[in-house]
Amino acid sequence: DKSAYVIWPALFQACWTFSRRCRGSCSSRSAGPAMKLLASKRTVDIPEGLSIEVKGRQVRVKGPRGTLTRDFKHTALDFAIVDEEVEKVEEDDEGNVTKEVVKTGKKKLLVECHFGKRKALAVMRTTTSHITNLFTGVSKGYEYKMRLVYAHFPININIEQDGTLVEIRNFLGEKRVRAVQMYPGVKCARSTAVKDELLITGNDVDMVSHSAALISGQCHVRKKDIRKFLDGIYIAERGLVVKEE
């Protein structure tokens, strides 16, 4: 029958189009809505004893340990300091419920993103985390503990210039002196409680972690089997200068 040669290709085309539409709708449904949100907001609590100043997209935080400044001009966000509000619900004798917004007297940092998609909202969440780290840095400080690991040749450490310059000697028996300059606001000291331990302290978590990475990077084993030669200076613990009770 000649009609079969016409029906079967059309039926196959219809089934293929239907499967493509179903696959596209399922993928779009799992990926989430692609539309832009009109306005997204996140708030950061300002701890007691700390002050914050917002000028444009530049945030400055002052605390007992010092002052930290961070610039967010590369983000499409708006910053503002607002009063914390709490909704108060009261019910009278007749059963009528009244709601009232009351200010608590505390301040909060408001971060807004207008017409943002998924990546813009992720940037907003990252920005609030950076600001929280600023609060922690000026109030408690950051401390990285590093351990000296060696099998035969002991690693010698000299700390110069009031803890801002670290000299590494006798790494794997080499005579070359490795000098590491700390980032601004970061100091290095020897641990009095544990042997062969360094303490990297500072207020800015980025500067502290970068300084620790510079020390660790100067002690990489080259042209040898790293499974056998495990010498180096490694990060053992990350914490705060002021311990939480």
Protein Blocks (a to p, Z undefined) as FASTA:
>chain_A
ZZlmmmmmmmmmmmmmmmmmmmmmmmmmmnopabdcfbdcddddddehiacddehjaccd
ddfkbccdddfklpccdddddddddddddddfkopacdddddehiacdddddehiafklm
mmmmmmmmmmmmmmmmmmnopadddddddfklccddddeehhiaccdehihhiabdcddd
ddehiacdddfkbghiacdddfblklmmmmmmmmmmmmccehiafklmmgdcddfbdcdf
bdcZZ
